[in-house]
Amino acid sequence: MTTFTTSLDKFHKITTILLLLILIVVFIPSILSVPAEAQYTIKFTGILIVCLLVITYLLRPKNYSVSSDKLLIHRMIGNIEIDRNNIQSVQEIDESQVKNSTRTFGVGGFFGSFGKFWNSKLGNMTWYITRKNNFVLVETKDQKKIVLTPDRPAEFVAFLKR
């Protein structure tokens, strides 16, 4: 099994840090300034936000690996397995093919961008990306499109095509 790293680019790092800072700057003063009768609502909201942040962190793509029979997208919980026999094509694509995509259900910028996306060029896609470059499109025989961003896309594509 060969593993391919995927690291956060500057955009995703800054987005993650800014979102965390905004949550801290907005939420902590709210806790301190809210009347006692509203404290439960604020605490519940805080717990909910922390839970969502933890779930997002656990579902982010960590790296990809390719074995003789599977492409694996590694996450802290719920790895994604794609049978290599089900892969119809794999190719590097440029940013213009995923530009102006709409997130239909997923995360867009916090620890990466992952989930369901759509645009007029590629239609429905599932993203497991951590950067805004190095795009690789994997199309399966059952018409699914998966977008990945390995740090070494050419090597990743060549290895998958073997």
VMD Tcl script that draws the C-alpha trace (Angstrom):
set ca {
  {0.00 0.00 0.00}
  {1.35 3.42 -0.98}
  {0.26 6.52 0.93}
  {-0.07 9.99 -0.58}
  {-0.16 13.01 1.69}
  {-2.60 15.88 1.41}
  {-1.71 19.02 3.32}
  {-3.71 22.13 4.08}
  {-2.90 25.03 1.80}
  {-2.68 28.63 2.99}
  {-6.37 29.33 2.23}
  {-7.64 26.41 4.33}
  {-5.19 27.15 7.17}
  {-6.24 30.81 7.33}
  {-9.95 29.94 7.04}
  {-9.66 27.41 9.87}
  {-7.77 29.83 12.15}
  {-10.11 32.75 11.38}
  {-13.24 30.69 12.05}
  {-11.84 29.50 15.36}
  {-10.86 33.05 16.35}
  {-14.27 34.45 15.37}
  {-16.01 31.78 17.40}
  {-13.83 32.53 20.42}
  {-14.11 36.33 20.09}
  {-17.88 36.23 19.62}
  {-18.79 33.40 21.92}
  {-16.80 34.13 25.10}
  {-18.06 37.74 25.47}
  {-21.59 36.41 24.83}
  {-21.30 34.03 27.76}
  {-20.12 36.81 30.05}
  {-22.74 39.37 29.01}
  {-25.88 37.22 28.81}
  {-28.38 37.36 31.69}
  {-28.46 34.32 33.98}
  {-31.77 33.04 32.57}
  {-30.24 32.78 29.07}
  {-27.03 31.05 30.19}
  {-28.42 27.59 29.44}
  {-29.15 28.57 25.84}
  {-25.67 30.01 25.39}
  {-24.03 26.96 26.99}
  {-26.09 24.59 24.85}
  {-25.13 26.55 21.72}
  {-21.48 26.45 22.76}
  {-21.56 22.69 23.30}
  {-23.27 22.24 19.93}
  {-20.63 24.35 18.17}
  {-17.77 22.46 19.84}
  {-19.37 19.13 18.85}
  {-19.68 20.28 15.24}
  {-16.04 21.42 15.21}
  {-14.87 18.07 16.59}
  {-16.97 16.12 14.06}
  {-15.60 18.28 11.23}
  {-12.05 17.66 12.43}
  {-12.64 13.90 12.62}
  {-14.15 13.75 9.09}
  {-11.43 15.77 7.35}
  {-9.28 13.96 4.77}
  {-5.88 13.12 6.31}
  {-4.27 11.34 3.35}
  {-4.97 8.89 0.55}
  {-3.56 5.45 -0.02}
  {-3.64 3.04 -2.92}
  {-3.40 -0.72 -2.60}
  {-3.67 -3.36 -5.29}
  {-7.46 -3.40 -4.97}
  {-8.57 -0.18 -3.23}
  {-8.25 3.58 -3.13}
  {-8.61 4.70 0.47}
  {-9.39 8.19 1.70}
  {-8.19 8.22 5.29}
  {-10.13 10.12 7.94}
  {-9.99 9.82 11.72}
  {-13.45 8.24 11.57}
  {-15.11 6.60 8.60}
  {-12.44 5.95 5.97}
  {-13.76 5.96 2.40}
  {-12.96 2.88 0.30}
  {-13.22 2.83 -3.48}
  {-12.72 -0.47 -5.27}
  {-10.08 0.05 -7.97}
  {-12.07 -2.21 -10.30}
  {-14.88 0.35 -10.07}
  {-12.64 3.25 -11.17}
  {-13.36 4.22 -14.76}
  {-10.88 7.09 -15.06}
  {-8.49 9.21 -13.06}
  {-6.98 12.47 -14.26}
  {-5.47 15.72 -13.08}
  {-7.82 18.64 -13.59}
  {-7.20 22.35 -13.29}
  {-8.92 24.82 -11.01}
  {-11.19 26.08 -13.80}
  {-13.08 22.77 -13.78}
  {-14.04 23.08 -10.11}
  {-14.27 26.86 -9.97}
  {-17.70 28.26 -9.08}
  {-18.77 24.99 -7.50}
  {-21.66 25.13 -5.08}
  {-21.52 23.24 -1.81}
  {-24.76 21.28 -1.56}
  {-23.89 19.48 1.69}
  {-20.53 19.61 3.36}
  {-17.71 21.71 4.73}
  {-16.12 24.52 2.75}
  {-12.82 25.70 4.18}
  {-12.69 24.46 7.77}
  {-9.93 21.77 7.90}
  {-10.41 21.43 4.12}
  {-13.42 21.22 1.84}
  {-15.30 17.96 1.81}
  {-18.76 16.71 1.08}
  {-21.17 17.14 -1.83}
  {-20.56 19.86 -4.42}
  {-22.00 20.75 -7.83}
  {-21.03 22.86 -10.83}
  {-22.19 23.18 -14.43}
  {-19.03 21.57 -15.90}
  {-18.81 18.38 -13.82}
  {-22.26 18.11 -12.25}
  {-22.47 16.39 -8.86}
  {-19.16 15.63 -7.15}
  {-17.86 14.51 -3.79}
  {-14.83 16.43 -2.58}
  {-12.15 15.31 -0.14}
  {-9.75 18.21 -0.62}
  {-7.39 20.22 1.55}
  {-6.11 22.71 -1.00}
  {-7.15 24.88 -3.94}
  {-4.71 23.24 -6.37}
  {-3.45 19.74 -7.26}
  {-6.95 18.59 -8.23}
  {-7.45 14.97 -9.26}
  {-10.79 13.71 -10.58}
  {-11.66 10.06 -10.01}
  {-14.69 8.85 -11.95}
  {-16.28 5.52 -11.09}
  {-18.20 3.14 -13.32}
  {-21.37 4.01 -11.40}
  {-21.02 7.67 -12.52}
  {-19.66 9.08 -9.25}
  {-17.10 11.89 -9.40}
  {-14.63 12.24 -6.55}
  {-12.23 15.18 -6.31}
  {-9.00 14.77 -4.33}
  {-5.94 16.98 -3.80}
  {-2.82 14.90 -3.15}
  {0.40 16.85 -2.59}
  {1.95 15.01 -5.58}
  {-0.95 14.73 -8.07}
  {1.01 13.45 -11.10}
  {2.56 10.63 -9.07}
  {-0.83 9.81 -7.53}
  {-2.53 9.61 -10.95}
  {0.27 7.51 -12.45}
  {0.16 5.11 -9.50}
  {-3.62 4.73 -9.71}
  {-3.47 4.07 -13.47}
  {-1.08 1.13 -13.00}
}
mol new
graphics top color blue
foreach p $ca { graphics top sphere $p radius 0.5 }
foreach p [lrange $ca 0 end-1] q [lrange $ca 1 end] { graphics top cylinder $p $q radius 0.2 }
display resetview
